[in-house]
Amino acid sequence: MWRETRSSAAVRPAWVSFATGASAALSGWMLVHPFDLLKVRAQLAGEVAADGKVSIVQIARKIVKTDGPLGLYSGLSAAAAR
């Protein structure tokens, strides 16, 4: 499938490298995105709260209660498009 060079190292087609990089980036975002979402929501809630103290756990519970567990992945498509 891959061409062999003189050094007998396999040369991958460009699409294989592209697909590998894209899948690595997407899997990385899928792991990190819920934490990033909680961080942003905590920053926004801290600006609104009178004392500026908001628990990440409270924010996570609210998201899961209102949107379900998949609510932690809201906005993932925009992050993946980067």
C-alpha positions as CSV (number, residue, x, y, z in Angstrom):
1,M,0.0,0.0,0.0
2,W,2.8,2.4,0.8
3,R,5.8,3.0,-1.3
4,E,9.1,1.8,-0.1
5,T,12.1,4.1,-0.3
6,R,15.7,3.1,-0.5
7,S,16.0,3.3,3.3
8,S,13.0,0.9,3.5
9,A,11.0,3.5,5.5
10,A,7.4,3.7,4.5
11,V,6.2,7.0,3.0
12,R,2.7,7.8,4.0
13,P,0.3,9.6,1.7
14,A,-0.6,13.1,2.7
15,W,-4.2,12.3,3.5
16,V,-3.0,9.8,6.2
17,S,-1.0,12.4,8.0
18,F,-3.9,14.8,7.7
19,A,-6.5,12.3,9.0
20,T,-4.2,11.3,11.9
21,G,-3.6,14.9,13.0
22,A,-7.3,15.8,12.7
23,S,-8.4,12.8,14.7
24,A,-5.8,13.5,17.4
25,A,-6.9,17.1,17.7
26,L,-10.6,16.1,17.9
27,S,-10.0,13.5,20.5
28,G,-7.9,16.0,22.5
29,W,-10.7,18.6,22.4
30,M,-13.3,15.9,23.4
31,L,-11.3,15.3,26.5
32,V,-10.5,18.9,27.4
33,H,-13.7,20.7,26.3
34,P,-15.9,20.0,29.3
35,F,-13.3,21.5,31.6
36,D,-12.8,24.5,29.4
37,L,-16.6,25.0,29.3
38,L,-16.7,24.9,33.1
39,K,-13.9,27.3,33.4
40,V,-15.6,29.8,31.1
41,R,-18.9,29.5,32.8
42,A,-17.2,30.0,36.2
43,Q,-15.5,33.2,35.0
44,L,-18.8,34.5,33.7
45,A,-20.7,33.5,36.9
46,G,-18.0,35.2,39.0
47,E,-18.5,38.5,37.2
48,V,-22.3,38.3,38.0
49,A,-22.1,36.9,41.6
50,A,-22.1,39.5,44.3
51,D,-19.3,37.9,46.3
52,G,-17.5,36.6,43.2
53,K,-17.4,33.0,44.5
54,V,-18.9,30.2,42.4
55,S,-18.2,26.5,42.7
56,I,-17.2,24.6,39.6
57,V,-19.2,21.7,41.0
58,Q,-22.3,23.9,41.3
59,I,-21.9,24.9,37.7
60,A,-21.4,21.4,36.5
61,R,-24.5,20.2,38.4
62,K,-26.6,23.0,36.9
63,I,-25.4,22.2,33.3
64,V,-26.1,18.4,33.8
65,K,-29.5,19.1,35.4
66,T,-30.7,21.5,32.7
67,D,-29.0,20.1,29.5
68,G,-28.1,16.6,30.5
69,P,-24.5,15.2,30.4
70,L,-24.1,16.2,26.8
71,G,-24.5,19.8,27.8
72,L,-20.9,19.7,28.9
73,Y,-20.1,19.3,25.2
74,S,-22.1,22.3,24.0
75,G,-19.9,24.4,21.7
76,L,-17.6,21.5,20.8
77,S,-18.3,21.9,17.1
78,A,-17.0,25.5,17.2
79,A,-13.9,24.3,19.1
80,A,-13.3,21.5,16.7
81,A,-13.6,23.9,13.7
82,R,-10.5,25.8,14.9
